[in-house]
Amino acid sequence: MNALRSLAVGFGSRPAWRALDSLTGHALIREGLFVAARTLVDRWEPSVQTELNDVFLKKLALFLDRDEIITWRELQSSFAEVNYLQWTVPLRVAVQAPHVHNLLGVGWQHRNLSPNHLGLELLRVGNSLIAEGSFDAGLAALTGAAHRELAGLAAITAIQHVVSRLTPRKARIPERPIVDEFGHRLGDLAVWLADTGHHGAAVHAILLTPLMAGNLDAFQDFGRRILLSSPDPLLGPVQQPIELCLELHRAGYRTQAVELLAAATGVAESDKFQWRRQYENIADHYANFRELHGIGGRGGSGVLAAAGRSLAKFAAPDVFGAAKEISIPLDLGPKPATAVPSEKEAAPAESSVFPKRNVNAWIEEPDGAPRDEFDVCVNIGPDRPGAMGGPFAEPDWGKRDYVDLRVTVSGFGAKVRPAWRTLRLARVGKSEEVRFRIKSSLSGMLTLYVRILLADEMLLIDEHKLTIETEPERQAA
């Protein structure tokens, strides 16, 4: 038994790392944080918990700032000191809105509250954040509180009232090759989670995939299957919570839609038997979805169904349970020629008053740099002669005079230092430049991606591809 369990958990970092790497590598930071949180909140054997903590921290350190990493570490370190719900819910909330550092206190300061009272406290915090206009954090708190053993139906009702007041943000539908990649990785992760008895996290991974692929029919189908098999769903009829989830998705709140659908089943977080049933009810169908969409990897229906029945073998006793890129009206990503015009584009507004700006990227070779290293410099402003990049996708400025951005550069075959830079951009004018040191021994064409995210929301707003010819004399001897 111990040998089988060790075999099952020994490969834990591989599917977890690959799924996280696939999502964050394509600037799907929110979804990566969500997958990390959902994987970690189920209790693991100490050795596996330590391994997963290390895996996620190493990767997330590339995208989170110091305060956000401290928040993540403190939440994880409190794992052994507070009960299950008081640890898991604040973690899931905090990673969806890492800039709201005081969410850490929701679990810690109220660690002695009963689950019901903790749910009411999360409900109060969520409504307060919504009132302040922090929709992302507020929805994360409300969906975290929506499980039966917390605020339950009261939290779902609060979300229903909030939906009409949300400020929509734009949801990026990735290119088909990217959909295939993360579908493969999330599928492998779901199988491994089920193999080790973590069926709740496996269900979340499966539900996230069709939303990110833009396949709402599949998401609804999965939702119906788990709601119809639920012992006592918090909302009925079945289509009601599904429609609420789709409204959240259309407003650009994808991870909260997944969390809400799982909460609406009425299955307690700790009820690993019911989560196993939910996983089995969608596993075979998910395998067919992957086959239909050409997503490879493990996942024949027989494999997934068998994984759903492996709890008795592997679970520890204390384990808890697109074609081409398109844009929908809620897309903050780069807009291709075939994009559906948004209201902002259809009716020229103040953006047409100011000169258009470019994302400029250029190469510099500092004196004394090793032969296989060079710098990529990036700024936002007037078109710079000879620079790579392209037109900058301006954010929705509202009444703001400036925004804080996070700029990343990445590419296969390249080591980049640092992983990201912060950049404050004024409403008009030119930004300062940020610089990245690139190390690559590739000979020929090197492809890099410059991605720009809103720092406080971790939302991708622009992306540019750079193709650089690595000259032989630049390569290391």
C-alpha positions in Angstrom: 0.0 0.0 0.0 2.7 2.5 1.0 4.7 1.6 -2.2 1.6 2.3 -4.4 0.9 5.5 -2.6 4.5 6.7 -2.9 4.4 5.9 -6.6 1.2 7.9 -7.1 2.5 11.0 -5.2 6.1 10.7 -6.4 5.2 12.2 -9.8 3.2 15.0 -8.1 5.4 17.9 -9.1 5.4 16.9 -12.8 1.7 17.4 -13.7 1.4 20.2 -11.2 4.4 22.0 -12.6 3.5 21.4 -16.2 -0.1 22.7 -15.8 1.2 25.8 -14.0 4.0 26.4 -16.5 1.6 26.1 -19.4 -0.9 28.6 -18.0 1.6 31.2 -16.7 3.8 30.7 -19.8 0.9 32.1 -21.9 0.2 34.9 -19.4 -2.9 33.2 -18.0 -1.7 34.2 -14.5 -5.1 34.2 -12.8 -5.9 30.7 -13.9 -2.4 29.6 -12.9 -2.9 31.0 -9.4 -6.3 29.3 -9.2 -4.9 25.9 -10.2 -2.1 26.3 -7.7 -4.5 27.1 -4.9 -7.0 24.4 -5.7 -4.1 21.8 -5.8 -2.7 22.9 -2.5 -5.8 23.4 -0.4 -6.6 19.6 -0.3 -4.6 18.1 2.5 -1.6 16.0 1.4 1.0 13.9 3.2 3.7 16.2 4.6 6.3 15.2 2.0 4.0 15.9 -0.9 2.8 19.1 0.7 6.4 20.3 0.9 7.1 19.3 -2.6 4.1 21.1 -4.0 4.8 24.2 -2.0 8.2 24.4 -3.5 7.0 23.7 -7.0 4.4 26.5 -6.9 6.5 29.0 -5.0 9.4 28.7 -7.5 7.0 29.4 -10.4 4.8 32.0 -8.8 7.8 34.0 -7.6 8.3 34.9 -11.3 4.9 36.7 -11.3 4.2 37.9 -7.8 5.9 40.7 -6.0 7.5 40.4 -2.5 4.3 41.3 -0.5 2.2 38.8 -2.5 4.8 36.0 -2.0 4.8 36.8 1.7 1.0 36.5 1.8 1.2 33.2 0.0 3.9 31.9 2.4 2.0 33.0 5.5 -1.2 31.3 4.3 0.7 28.1 3.7 2.6 28.2 7.0 -0.7 28.6 8.8 -1.8 25.2 7.4 -1.0 23.2 10.5 -2.3 25.9 13.0 -5.9 26.5 11.9 -8.6 24.2 10.9 -9.2 23.1 7.3 -11.8 25.7 6.2 -10.1 28.6 7.9 -6.9 27.9 5.9 -8.3 26.9 2.5 -10.9 29.6 1.9 -8.6 32.6 2.6 -5.9 31.0 0.4 -8.3 30.6 -2.5 -9.5 34.1 -2.1 -6.1 35.7 -1.7 -4.6 34.1 -4.7 -7.4 35.3 -6.9 -6.7 38.9 -5.7 -3.1 38.8 -4.5 -3.0 42.6 -4.2 -5.6 42.6 -1.4 -3.1 41.6 1.3 -5.5 42.1 4.3 -7.5 39.0 3.1 -4.9 37.0 5.0 -6.5 38.2 8.3 -9.9 36.8 7.4 -8.8 33.3 8.2 -6.2 34.0 10.8 -8.0 36.5 13.0 -11.2 34.4 13.0 -9.5 31.0 13.3 -11.6 30.1 16.3 -14.9 30.9 14.6 -17.2 28.1 13.6 -17.5 27.4 9.9 -20.9 29.1 9.8 -19.5 32.3 11.4 -16.5 32.2 9.2 -18.9 32.1 6.2 -20.7 35.1 7.5 -17.5 37.0 8.0 -16.4 36.2 4.4 -19.8 37.3 3.2 -19.3 40.7 5.0 -15.8 41.1 3.6 -17.0 40.2 0.1 -19.8 42.7 0.1 -17.5 45.4 1.5 -15.0 44.8 -1.2 -17.7 44.9 -3.9 -18.9 48.2 -2.5 -15.4 49.6 -2.8 -15.3 48.5 -6.4 -12.8 45.7 -5.9 -15.0 43.2 -7.8 -12.3 40.6 -8.3 -11.5 40.2 -4.6 -15.1 40.6 -3.5 -16.3 37.9 -5.9 -13.5 35.6 -4.7 -14.6 36.1 -1.1 -18.2 35.5 -2.0 -17.6 32.3 -4.0 -15.2 31.1 -1.3 -18.0 31.5 1.2 -20.6 29.9 -1.0 -20.0 26.3 0.1 -22.7 24.6 2.2 -20.6 24.5 5.4 -19.9 28.2 5.2 -22.5 30.9 4.1 -24.0 28.6 1.4 -27.1 29.9 -0.3 -26.7 33.4 1.3 -23.4 33.9 -0.6 -24.8 32.6 -3.9 -27.7 35.0 -3.5 -25.3 37.9 -2.8 -23.5 37.0 -6.0 -26.8 37.1 -7.9 -27.3 40.6 -6.6 -23.8 41.7 -7.5 -23.6 40.4 -11.1 -25.6 43.3 -12.6 -23.3 45.8 -10.9 -20.0 44.3 -12.1 -17.6 46.3 -14.2 -16.9 43.9 -17.0 -13.4 43.0 -18.0 -12.3 41.4 -21.1 -11.7 37.6 -21.3 -9.1 36.4 -23.7 -9.7 33.3 -25.7 -6.2 31.8 -26.5 -5.1 30.5 -29.9 -6.0 26.8 -30.6 -2.4 25.5 -30.1 -2.4 27.1 -26.6 -5.8 25.6 -25.9 -4.5 22.2 -26.9 -1.5 22.7 -24.6 -3.2 23.7 -21.4 -6.0 21.2 -22.1 -3.4 18.5 -22.2 -1.7 19.7 -19.0 -4.9 20.3 -17.1 -6.2 16.9 -18.1 -3.0 15.2 -16.9 -3.3 17.2 -13.6 -6.9 16.2 -13.2 -6.0 12.5 -13.6 -3.2 12.7 -11.1 -5.3 14.6 -8.6 -8.0 11.9 -8.9 -5.4 9.2 -8.6 -4.4 10.6 -5.3 -8.0 11.1 -4.0 -8.2 14.9 -4.6 -11.4 14.8 -6.6 -12.6 18.3 -5.7 -9.5 19.8 -7.2 -9.8 17.5 -10.2 -13.3 18.7 -10.8 -12.2 22.3 -10.7 -9.4 21.6 -13.3 -11.9 19.9 -15.6 -14.4 22.8 -15.3 -11.8 25.4 -16.1 -10.7 23.9 -19.4 -13.9 24.5 -21.5 -14.3 28.1 -20.2 -10.7 29.0 -21.2 -11.3 27.3 -24.6 -14.5 29.3 -25.2 -16.6 26.1 -25.3 -19.6 27.2 -23.2 -21.7 24.2 -24.4 -19.2 21.8 -22.8 -19.1 23.8 -19.6 -22.9 23.7 -19.3 -22.9 20.0 -20.1 -20.3 19.3 -17.4 -22.3 21.5 -15.0 -25.6 19.7 -15.6 -23.9 16.3 -15.0 -22.5 17.2 -11.6 -25.6 19.2 -10.5 -28.0 16.5 -11.5 -26.0 14.0 -9.5 -25.6 16.3 -6.4 -27.3 15.1 -3.3 -28.8 18.5 -2.4 -27.7 21.4 -4.8 -27.8 24.9 -3.2 -29.8 26.3 -6.1 -32.4 24.8 -8.3 -33.5 24.2 -11.0 -30.2 23.1 -12.5 -29.9 25.7 -15.2 -30.1 28.6 -12.6 -26.6 28.3 -11.2 -25.2 27.5 -14.6 -26.6 30.7 -16.0 -25.1 32.6 -13.1 -21.7 31.1 -13.8 -22.0 32.0 -17.5 -22.8 35.6 -16.5 -19.7 35.7 -14.4 -17.7 34.3 -17.3 -19.1 36.8 -19.8 -18.1 39.6 -17.4 -14.6 38.2 -17.5 -14.5 36.4 -14.0 -13.6 32.9 -15.1 -12.1 31.4 -12.0 -15.0 32.6 -9.9 -17.4 31.0 -12.3 -15.7 27.7 -11.8 -15.6 28.1 -8.0 -19.3 29.0 -7.9 -20.4 26.0 -10.0 -18.5 23.7 -7.7 -20.0 25.4 -4.6 -23.5 25.2 -6.0 -23.4 21.4 -6.0 -23.9 21.6 -2.2 -21.1 19.2 -1.6 -19.1 20.0 1.5 -15.4 20.7 1.0 -14.5 17.8 3.3 -16.9 15.2 1.6 -14.4 13.3 -0.4 -16.8 10.6 -1.3 -19.3 13.0 -3.0 -16.4 14.8 -4.8 -15.3 11.4 -6.1 -18.9 10.9 -7.5 -18.8 14.3 -9.1 -15.5 13.6 -10.7 -16.7 10.2 -12.1 -19.9 11.9 -13.5 -17.8 14.1 -15.8 -14.6 12.2 -16.3 -15.7 10.0 -19.2 -17.5 13.0 -20.8 -14.4 15.1 -20.4 -12.3 12.5 -22.1 -14.7 12.7 -25.1 -14.4 16.5 -25.0 -10.6 16.2 -25.2 -10.8 13.7 -28.0 -13.3 15.8 -29.9 -11.0 18.9 -29.7 -7.9 16.9 -30.5 -6.3 17.5 -27.0 -3.7 14.8 -26.5 -2.2 13.2 -23.4 -3.7 10.8 -21.0 -7.4 10.7 -20.8 -9.1 7.9 -22.6 -12.5 7.4 -20.9 -11.3 4.1 -19.4 -8.3 5.7 -17.9 -10.2 8.6 -16.4 -13.0 6.4 -15.0 -10.4 4.1 -13.5 -8.6 7.1 -11.9 -11.9 8.1 -10.3 -12.1 4.7 -8.6 -8.6 4.7 -7.2 -9.3 6.5 -3.9 -9.2 3.3 -1.9 -5.7 2.5 -3.2 -3.9 5.8 -3.0 -5.7 8.3 -0.8 -4.2 9.0 2.6 -6.6 8.7 5.5 -6.7 12.5 6.1 -7.0 13.6 2.5 -9.8 16.0 1.9 -11.4 16.2 -0.5 -10.9 28.2 -31.3 -9.0 27.4 -34.5 -7.3 30.8 -34.4 -7.2 33.5 -31.8 -10.6 35.2 -31.5 -11.8 38.1 -29.4 -15.2 38.2 -27.7 -16.6 41.6 -26.6 -14.8 41.1 -23.2 -11.2 40.8 -24.5 -8.3 42.7 -23.0 -5.8 40.9 -25.2 -4.4 42.1 -28.5 -7.2 42.6 -31.0 -6.7 40.8 -34.4 -8.3 42.0 -37.6 -11.3 39.7 -37.1 -12.1 41.0 -33.6 -15.7 41.8 -32.8 -15.7 45.6 -32.2 -16.4 46.6 -28.6 -18.5 49.6 -27.7 -15.3 51.5 -27.0 -14.1 50.8 -30.6 -17.4 51.4 -32.2 -17.8 54.9 -30.7 -14.5 56.8 -30.7 -14.0 58.3 -27.3 -11.3 60.2 -25.5 -8.6 57.7 -26.7 -8.9 59.2 -30.1 -7.9 62.6 -28.6 -4.4 61.4 -27.6 -1.6 60.3 -29.9 -1.5 56.5 -30.4 1.3 54.7 -28.6 3.5 51.7 -29.4 5.1 49.0 -27.4 8.7 49.4 -28.5 11.2 46.7 -28.0 14.8 46.8 -29.1 18.1 45.0 -28.5 21.2 46.4 -26.9 24.5 44.6 -26.4 26.2 46.1 -23.2 30.0 46.3 -23.1 31.5 43.4 -21.3 28.4 41.1 -21.6 29.1 37.4 -22.3 28.8 36.5 -26.0 25.6 34.6 -25.5 23.8 37.4 -23.6 22.1 40.6 -24.7 19.5 43.0 -23.4 15.9 43.5 -24.5 14.7 47.0 -23.7 10.9 47.9 -23.7 9.0 51.1 -23.4 5.6 52.5 -24.3 5.3 55.7 -26.2 5.7 57.1 -29.7 6.9 54.7 -32.4 10.7 54.2 -32.0 12.4 53.9 -35.4 13.8 50.4 -35.9 12.1 48.9 -32.8 10.1 45.7 -32.8 6.7 45.5 -31.1 3.5 47.2 -32.3 0.5 49.3 -31.3 -0.2 49.4 -27.6 -3.7 48.2 -26.5 -4.6 51.0 -24.1 -6.4 49.9 -20.9 -9.8 51.3 -19.9 -8.5 54.4 -18.2 -11.8 55.6 -16.5 -10.8 58.4 -14.3 -7.2 57.2 -13.7 -4.2 59.4 -14.5 -1.8 56.4 -14.5 -1.7 52.7 -14.2 0.9 50.3 -12.8 1.9 47.6 -15.3 3.9 44.4 -15.0 6.1 43.7 -18.1 7.4 40.2 -18.8 9.7 38.7 -21.5 9.8 35.0 -22.1 10.7 32.5 -24.8 11.7 28.9 -25.4 15.4 28.5 -25.2 16.0 31.8 -23.4 16.8 32.5 -19.8 15.5 35.9 -18.8 16.5 38.1 -15.9 14.5 39.4 -14.1 11.3 37.5 -14.7 9.3 40.8 -14.7 9.5 44.5 -14.3 7.1 47.1 -12.9 6.3 50.1 -15.1 4.1 53.1 -14.2 2.4 54.4 -17.3 0.8 57.9 -17.4 -2.4 58.4 -19.4 -0.4 60.4 -22.0 3.2 60.5 -22.9 6.1 58.1 -22.9 7.0 55.6 -20.2 10.5 54.9 -18.9 12.2 51.9 -20.4 12.7 48.6 -18.6 15.5 46.2 -19.4 15.8 42.4 -19.4 19.0 40.4 -19.8 18.6 37.5 -22.2 20.9 34.4 -22.2 20.5 32.0 -25.1 22.8 29.6 -26.8 20.3 28.9 -29.7 21.7 29.5 -33.2 19.3 30.9 -35.7 15.9 32.5 -34.9 14.9 33.2 -31.3 11.3 34.0 -30.5 10.5 36.1 -27.5 7.1 37.3 -26.2 6.7 40.7 -24.5 3.6 40.6 -22.3 2.0 43.5 -20.4 -0.3 43.0 -17.5 -2.2 45.3 -15.2 -0.2 44.9 -12.0 -3.0 45.0 -9.5 -5.3 42.6 -11.3 -2.8 40.3 -13.0 -4.7 40.8 -16.3 -3.0 40.5 -19.6 -3.7 43.6 -21.7 -1.1 43.4 -24.5 1.3 40.9 -26.1 3.9 41.2 -28.8 6.1 38.6 -30.5 9.7 39.4 -31.2 11.8 37.4 -33.7 15.5 37.8 -33.2 18.2 36.4 -35.4 21.0 35.2 -33.1 24.2 35.9 -34.9 26.9 33.3 -34.8 29.4 35.7 -33.2 27.0 36.3 -30.3 27.0 32.6 -29.4 29.2 31.2 -26.7 32.4 29.7 -28.0 
